[in-house]
Amino acid sequence: LAHVKQLVQKGERHKPSPDLMARLAQGDVTPELVLARGHLRARLGEDGPAIEDYLFARDRGKTDEASTQAIDRHEIDALLDQVNQFIDEEPARAANLLRGILAERPGYAKAHYFLGLSLLSCGEKPTALAELRTAAKLGYVVPELDALEYDLELANLELLREKNPRMLLVKLPQFLARWSSSARGYELLALALRSAGNRQSALEAYRKARTFGQISRDTDR
């Protein structure tokens, strides 16, 4: 990640407390003990202090696989936090940096999430959705996912209405099963049913559309 880290300012590391430094100078604390304390803190969920201990021990020649992986995650997260600061203003730049991180750390959920947000800011909704879905599958909480999926599914239905309106009667039940309070979804259903000559069912769908929100003029006619 060296070439990526050169492009953004790296976050500051945790620094050992003066008390710990004094005890080390007196011979009361060894890197081995600090490393062991770091593992204990990590098990207790004290991530910040654990990283402090891991860095302290590593700088004095004591490390192991668990501490190395924890430090690596900490440094990547610090890097991602730096990239996140300019996602809104420079999304294309952020996306390139995030792709570089993922090239070296594939499957890093937070990086997929930020890449999805960057692509979303670039207007690349389908690609952004793929990245956000990947982040969610890897266990990352993605609050934007449902709204983005709704927008894209609805856009596909609008396109289908223009190209093959009969298929709306096939696709809309699946859409409405997930987004059951979508005014536009019921509005499209009303239009499709009316086109198919089923005026009574169209009227029922129209009423539901009115229940959930405003409808457009083409339904009112």
C-alpha positions in Angstrom: 0.0 0.0 0.0 3.0 2.3 0.0 2.1 4.0 -3.3 -1.4 4.6 -2.1 -0.3 6.0 1.3 1.9 8.5 -0.5 -1.2 10.0 -2.1 -3.1 10.7 1.1 -2.0 11.9 4.5 -1.6 9.0 6.9 -3.5 9.2 10.2 -1.5 9.5 13.4 -0.7 6.4 15.3 -1.5 5.9 19.0 1.4 6.9 21.1 2.5 5.1 24.3 1.5 6.9 27.5 4.3 8.6 29.5 3.7 6.2 32.4 4.3 3.2 30.1 7.5 4.8 28.8 8.7 5.5 32.3 8.0 1.9 33.4 9.8 0.5 30.4 12.8 2.7 31.2 12.8 1.2 34.7 12.6 -2.3 33.4 9.1 -2.9 34.8 7.5 -3.4 31.4 8.8 -5.7 28.6 7.6 -5.7 25.0 6.3 -9.3 25.6 4.1 -8.1 28.4 2.8 -5.2 26.4 2.0 -7.5 23.5 0.1 -9.8 25.9 -1.8 -6.9 27.3 -2.7 -5.8 23.7 -4.3 -9.2 23.1 -6.3 -8.9 26.3 -7.5 -5.5 25.4 -8.4 -6.7 21.9 -10.5 -9.5 23.4 -12.3 -6.9 25.6 -13.1 -4.8 22.6 -10.7 -2.0 23.5 -9.3 -1.6 20.0 -7.5 1.7 20.4 -5.5 0.7 23.4 -4.8 -2.7 21.9 -3.3 -1.0 18.8 -1.2 1.2 21.1 0.2 -1.9 22.8 0.8 -3.7 19.5 2.7 -0.7 18.0 4.7 -0.3 21.2 5.7 -4.0 21.1 6.4 -4.0 17.4 8.7 -1.0 17.5 10.7 -2.9 20.1 11.0 -6.1 18.0 8.1 -8.1 19.5 5.1 -9.1 17.3 3.0 -12.0 16.2 0.5 -12.8 13.5 -2.5 -11.5 15.4 -0.9 -8.2 16.3 0.5 -7.8 12.7 -3.0 -8.3 11.2 -4.5 -5.9 13.7 -2.0 -3.2 12.9 -2.5 -3.8 9.2 -6.3 -3.3 9.6 -5.7 -0.2 11.7 -3.5 1.4 9.1 -5.8 0.6 6.2 -8.8 2.0 8.2 -6.8 5.2 8.9 -6.0 5.4 5.2 -9.7 4.8 4.3 -10.8 7.5 6.7 -8.5 9.9 4.9 -9.9 9.0 1.5 -13.4 9.3 2.8 -12.8 13.0 3.5 -12.7 13.9 -0.2 -15.2 11.4 -1.6 -17.9 14.1 -2.1 -15.5 16.7 -3.7 -13.2 14.3 -5.7 -15.1 11.1 -6.1 -13.1 9.9 -9.2 -9.8 10.4 -7.3 -11.2 8.6 -4.3 -12.4 5.7 -6.5 -9.0 5.3 -8.0 -7.3 5.2 -4.6 -9.8 2.7 -3.3 -9.3 0.4 -6.3 -5.6 0.5 -5.5 -6.3 -0.5 -1.9 -8.6 -3.3 -3.0 -6.0 -4.5 -5.5 -3.7 -5.2 -2.5 -6.3 -6.1 0.0 -9.2 -7.8 -1.9 -12.3 -8.4 0.1 -11.8 -5.6 2.5 -15.4 -4.7 3.3 -14.9 -1.0 4.3 -13.0 -0.3 1.1 -15.8 -1.8 -1.0 -18.3 0.4 0.9 -16.3 3.6 0.3 -15.7 2.6 -3.3 -19.5 2.2 -3.7 -20.1 5.7 -2.3 -17.4 7.2 -4.6 -19.0 5.6 -7.6 -22.4 6.8 -6.5 -21.1 10.3 -6.3 -19.7 9.8 -9.9 -23.2 8.9 -11.0 -22.3 5.2 -11.7 -25.2 3.7 -9.9 -25.1 0.1 -11.2 -21.4 -0.3 -10.4 -21.9 1.5 -7.1 -24.7 -1.0 -6.2 -22.4 -3.9 -7.0 -19.7 -2.6 -4.6 -22.2 -1.9 -1.9 -23.7 -5.3 -2.2 -20.2 -6.8 -1.9 -19.6 -4.8 1.3 -22.9 -6.0 2.7 -22.1 -9.6 1.9 -18.8 -9.2 3.7 -20.6 -8.1 6.8 -20.4 -4.3 6.5 -23.5 -2.3 7.4 -24.7 -0.4 4.3 -27.6 2.0 5.1 -27.7 3.3 1.5 -28.2 -0.1 0.0 -32.0 -0.4 0.2 -32.7 3.1 -1.2 -30.2 2.6 -4.1 -31.7 -0.8 -5.0 -35.2 0.8 -4.9 -34.1 3.6 -7.3 -32.5 1.2 -9.8 -35.4 -1.3 -9.7 -37.9 1.5 -10.2 -35.8 2.9 -13.1 -35.8 -0.5 -14.7 -39.6 -0.7 -14.4 -39.9 2.7 -16.0 -37.8 1.6 -18.9 -39.8 -1.6 -19.2 -43.0 0.4 -19.4 -41.6 2.1 -22.5 -40.2 -1.0 -24.2 -42.5 -3.9 -23.1 -45.4 -2.7 -20.9 -47.0 -6.1 -20.7 -44.0 -7.4 -18.8 -44.8 -4.9 -16.0 -47.5 -7.3 -14.8 -44.8 -10.0 -14.4 -42.2 -7.8 -12.7 -44.3 -5.5 -10.5 -45.6 -8.1 -8.0 -42.0 -9.0 -7.1 -41.2 -5.3 -6.8 -44.2 -4.6 -4.6 -43.6 -7.6 -2.4 -40.4 -5.9 -1.3 -41.5 -2.3 -1.4 -45.1 -2.6 -0.5 -45.6 1.2 0.2 -44.2 2.4 -3.1 -46.7 4.9 -4.6 -45.0 4.8 -8.0 -45.0 1.0 -8.0 -48.8 0.9 -7.5 -49.1 3.7 -10.0 -47.3 1.6 -12.7 -49.4 -1.4 -11.8 -52.6 0.6 -12.3 -51.3 1.8 -15.7 -50.4 -1.7 -16.7 -53.7 -3.2 -15.6 -55.6 -0.4 -17.4 -53.7 -1.1 -20.6 -54.6 -4.8 -20.2 -58.2 -3.9 -19.9 -58.6 -4.8 -16.3 -60.2 -1.6 -15.1 -61.4 -2.8 -11.8 -58.0 -4.0 -10.6 -56.5 -0.9 -12.1 -58.8 1.2 -9.9 -57.7 -0.7 -6.8 -54.0 -0.3 -7.6 -54.7 3.4 -8.3 -56.3 3.8 -4.8 -53.3 2.2 -3.2 -51.0 4.5 -5.1 -53.0 7.5 -3.8 -52.7 6.1 -0.2 -49.0 6.0 -0.3 -48.3 9.3 -2.0 -48.8 11.6 -4.9 -49.3 10.2 -8.3 -48.5 11.6 -11.7 -50.9 13.1 -14.2 -50.8 10.1 -16.6 -52.5 8.0 -13.9 -55.1 10.6 -13.1 -56.3 10.7 -16.6 
